[in-house]
Amino acid sequence: MTSNSMAFQFGASSSSSPSSFPFIRVENYDVFLSFRGEDVRDNFISHLHKALVEKRINTYIDYNLERGEEISPALFKAIEGSMISIIVLSENYAESKWCLDELLKILDCNETIKQIVLPIFFKVDPSEVRHQKGIFGRSFDKLGDKLKDNANMLKWKKALEKVANFSGFPSANFR
């Protein structure tokens, strides 16, 4: 944990009583990276991760966790313990139940603990994410055909619409 992370304890104030701010949050990471590995792991993410580390930004990246049906409690804890989540939305991001469950958790942390969310639209347009159109939409439809889980598909659809409305960064802006 960096010294900057220690300074960001939400709800902490020298002039407030403990009862007025019962929740004190200490970050474990400055940044949590959410991405679809097969799309960006060996190119964009490796460069982004290297740049963050070189700037001494404590970054969580999932290189070794086993993929299963459910996100592990350790991954949820890493999301909750991060000040910022960077979501790299790529062509096949919406084909992964795992990525979409991460997205739900990130958006929950954005609402409940005011975590900063920065989407990067990597080779997809924000409108494709917002409306699940184009190649991004086909990936989302593939997942829906495989799972046949309308309740989760609806939650994920709303989450994709929400994240696409955040101020983000199109990959065309990066070299």
N, C-alpha and C positions, 0 to 999 in steps of 0.2 A: 504494500500500500504506500502510495506516495504521501509526502507531507501535505500536498494540496488536498488529498482525499480526506485527511483528518480534519481539515478546516471546514469541510462541508458536512456538518451534522445538522440535518433538518430539524427544526424545532428547538435547537439549542440557543439559549440567550442568557447573557449574564444577569439581566434585570428581571427575568421571568421566574415565577415559582415553578417547581417541578410538576405540580398538579395541572398547570395551564398548558404544558407541553409534555404529555406522558410518553410520546413516541420520539425517541432519538435514534437516528439511523446513521450507521457508520458504513461507508462504502468500502468494499473490498477491491473494486476495480474502478478505474476512471471510465473505461469504455468496454462495452460488450459488443462483439461482432456477430451478427446473424446473417447467414448466407447459405446458398445451395452449393455445396462443395464441388460437385461435378461441373458446374458452370464457371466458377471463379476462383477456386482454391489455388491453383498453380499459376495464376497470373495476377489479376487485380487484387485479390485479398492478400496474397503474399507481399505485394508491394505496399499496400495500405498498412498492413500489420508492421512491416519493417519501418515504415515512416513514423508510425505512432511510437514504436519502441525507441527509435532513435531520438525522439523528442521527450523520452522518459515518461510516456503516458502508459500507465499500467492497464494493459489490454487483455481481456479474456477472449481467447479463440479456441474453438472446439476442434482440436486436431485428433484426439484419441478416444473420445467417448464412443461406446458401442451404440449403434443405432438399434432401437427396439420399437415397440408399438407405442410406448409412452415416454415422454421426456422424464429424465431422472430428476429426483429431488435436488441433486447437486447442480444441475443445469439451471433449474428454477432459482436456486440460491444465488448462482452467479449473475443471473438477470436481475434479481432483486437487489443485489449488492453492487450494482453498477450505477454510476452517475448518469452515463449517456449510453444509449443503444444506437448503434449504426446498423441499419438494415439494408443489405445489398439485394435489391429486388432485380432478379435476372430472369431470363426466359423460362427456366424450369423451376423457379422458386415455388410456384403455386402447385407443383406436382408433388410436393413433399408435405405429408401430414406433419412431420417433425418441424419443418420450417414454419408452417402455419400455426402450430401450437406455440412455438416460440413467439411468433408475432402477437398472438392473443395475450401471452404473459407480459410481453413488452408494453403493449397498449394498456394493460391493466396497471402496470407500474407507472406509466405516464399519467394515468388518472389518479391513482391513489397516493403515490409518493412523489409525483411531479418529476419523474425521470425524463430527461431530454431525449427525444427521438429524432434521429437524422436519417431519412431514407436516401439511398443512392439508387437511381434508376439506371441499371447497367444493361445497356442495349435493349431497353424497353422504354416506352413512353409512359409517363404517369397516367395518361388517359386509358392505356391498355390495362394497367393495374386497376384503376378505379372501376372500369366497366368489365373487366375480365374479357378483353377482346384480343384479337391477333394471336401471336404465338403464346403470349402469357395466358390468354383465355383458353387456348387449346390445352395447355398444361393443367390448368385448373379443372377443365372438363374431364381430362384423363383421370385425375384423382377422384372426381365425383363418380365416374363410371366404375372405378375400381372399388370404392368404399360403399357406395349406395347408402350414405348417411346424410340425409337432408338437414338434420338439425345442425351438425357440425359445418356442413357446407354453407349454410346460411350465416353462421357466426363468422366463418372465415371470409365470406363475401363482404360482410359489413366491415370487418377489420381491414381488408384490402382497400375498400372504398375510403376508409378513414385515413390510413397511412398515405394513400395517394394524394390526399388533400393537404398533407403536411408540406411545409416548405422543404424541398429536397434538392438533390443535386443530380442532374442528368449526366450520364457517363460521357457524353460528348464534350463535357467541360474538362475532362481529364486526359492527360497524355499517358 
